[in-house]
Amino acid sequence: MNLLLCIVVCMWSLVKTESVLQSVSDDDILQLIKDNEKLIVYFTKQNCNVCKKYEAHLESLQEDFEKHLNAPTVIALNSHLAKLYSPSKEPAIVFFRHGIPLLYNGEADETQIYSFLETNQSPAVKELSDKIFEHITQAATGATTGDWFVMFYGASCIECQRLHAVWEGVGATLRGRINVARIDANVAGANTAKRFKVSKLPTFLFFRLGKVYKYDLPKTDIKSYVSFAQEWYKNAKGDTVPLLNSPFDDVVDWCVEMIKFIIETTIEILTKYPWIWQIGVAGFGLVALTALIALVKAGRSKSIKNDKKDKKSK
């Protein structure tokens, strides 16, 4: 009996060992993202009971992930990369599809985890630009393509990068109900950002039935964004979506920007180099004095000519 028990324990230990997820470093993660079309990374930490629940489910699912999703599953303990993909850090399940991260936002349930990742093997967030924004969203012309939740981001914006996986999670959660997109406010979407007066990044705007609602809540988790798009937007101020600028409007805006730039540049130069202002004033005074002398001389000349004409007439 004791021998049989030992054999069972040994066999269980072997099975358990085989199911343990491969532990990787931060450098390993970056390399695996490059080498694999799909990759599942589980970010965890020590002494975390909730983390252990997720880990147990991922261990059970790793063979299915490998077989059906062609996605290996690895585990990262106390990784510095966790904060780059999850605002709340560990525990966090991040699904990379061609390098694009998706943050899982659900319970520690095997069926829910597998269904979420299996459904979102392709990116859920659409990339927009100035050229296609109005055509795709129809924000100001009927909204027949549905509601749109758009993130305005910038390549140099650190906070925008940290919310990449979160925003994909929003898109995955709202898939089929609300369109989720993003647009580069500094490059491909500069005119659109200007149209909606986007002054800081990231900015989140929700478009519905010709109205635009700005997400101003302090929370940056998936549930908060989803809640806003589904119901909470009703508590925000809705503004009418501005129409696209006409060519004439673009020319006027360009002229205004140029005048503003010239004035600001001039003030900056004069503030930095005050002697230029003094030379300018002196130069202007010299020009004005020269013009005044010329006028006086011209007046005298005309007066002399008139005197000669009067003498001749007498």
Secondary structure as UniProt FT lines:
FT   HELIX           2..19
FT   STRAND          22..23
FT   HELIX           26..35
FT   STRAND          38..44
FT   HELIX           49..64
FT   HELIX           65..69
FT   STRAND          73..77
FT   TURN            80..81
FT   HELIX           82..85
FT   TURN            87..88
FT   STRAND          92..97
FT   TURN            98..99
FT   STRAND          100..103
FT   HELIX           110..119
FT   STRAND          126..128
FT   TURN            130..132
FT   HELIX           133..137
FT   TURN            139..142
FT   TURN            144..145
FT   STRAND          148..153
FT   TURN            155..156
FT   HELIX           158..162
FT   HELIX           164..174
FT   TURN            175..177
FT   STRAND          179..184
FT   TURN            185..189
FT   HELIX           190..195
FT   TURN            196..197
FT   STRAND          203..208
FT   TURN            209..210
FT   STRAND          211..214
FT   HELIX           222..230
FT   HELIX           232..235
FT   STRAND          238..240
FT   HELIX           247..272
FT   HELIX           274..313
//
